[in-house]
């Protein structure tokens, strides 16, 4: 299955050409992880990583960038949302 992503800004502008009222709801949060391991596991599972001939340098760079001390929470910012039209 293939999905085209449409950023909220573009979707809002596009829907305003059709609907008189478009209400945007942003859902911004931080996912707290005990360390980078779950994020690395996710990164390894993505299509982009699977297309790399050798993904290890990419994984290593990500891990270095987000290395933290033991006991420190690893935060991942999340941002999604939805548009309601009338």
TAUR-V85683 format. One record per residue. SS is DSSP state (A for helix, B for strand, O for the rest). PHI is phi in degrees with one decimal (NA if undefined). D_FIRST is the distance of its C-alpha to the first C-alpha in Angstrom with 2 decimals. Layout:
# TAUR-V85683
SS,PHI,D_FIRST
SS,PHI,D_FIRST
This chain:
# TAUR-V85683
O,NA,0.00
O,-116.4,3.80
O,-124.8,6.72
O,-90.8,10.26
O,-86.3,12.84
O,-128.4,16.08
O,-57.7,19.13
A,-55.1,21.33
A,-59.1,24.16
A,-68.8,22.38
A,-63.5,20.85
A,-62.7,24.34
A,-63.1,26.00
A,-63.3,23.69
A,-68.2,24.20
A,-65.1,27.93
O,-76.7,28.13
O,-113.6,27.28
O,-110.0,28.54
O,-71.7,32.03
O,-126.8,31.12
B,-128.2,28.15
B,-109.2,28.53
B,-99.2,26.62
B,-122.3,26.33
B,-92.6,25.77
B,-118.8,25.12
B,-110.6,26.55
B,-154.6,27.53
B,-128.0,28.20
B,-87.3,26.71
B,-98.9,29.70
B,-118.3,29.28
O,-69.4,32.28
O,-178.3,31.42
O,-77.5,28.76
A,-56.3,27.62
A,-62.3,24.68
A,-68.1,23.46
A,-65.6,23.98
A,-60.6,22.05
A,-63.2,19.05
A,-57.7,19.59
A,-62.0,19.76
A,-85.5,16.35
O,-79.6,14.54
A,-62.5,12.95
A,-56.3,15.87
A,-66.3,18.41
A,-66.6,17.09
O,-83.2,17.52
O,-75.4,21.14
O,-60.9,23.76
O,-135.3,25.67
O,-75.2,23.98
A,-60.3,27.25
A,-61.2,28.97
A,-65.3,26.04
A,-63.6,26.06
A,-63.1,29.86
A,-64.3,29.97
A,-62.5,27.71
A,-62.2,29.91
A,-62.7,33.09
A,-63.4,31.98
O,-113.2,31.36
O,-65.7,34.08
O,-137.9,36.15
O,-78.2,39.24
O,-56.8,39.25
O,86.4,39.14
O,-94.0,37.59
O,-71.9,34.44
B,-94.9,31.44
B,-104.7,29.90
B,-120.9,26.42
B,-74.6,26.23
B,-117.0,23.33
B,-148.6,22.78
B,-136.9,20.49
B,175.1,21.55
B,-149.1,21.20
B,-119.4,22.92
B,-112.6,25.04
B,-113.8,26.20
O,-141.7,29.30
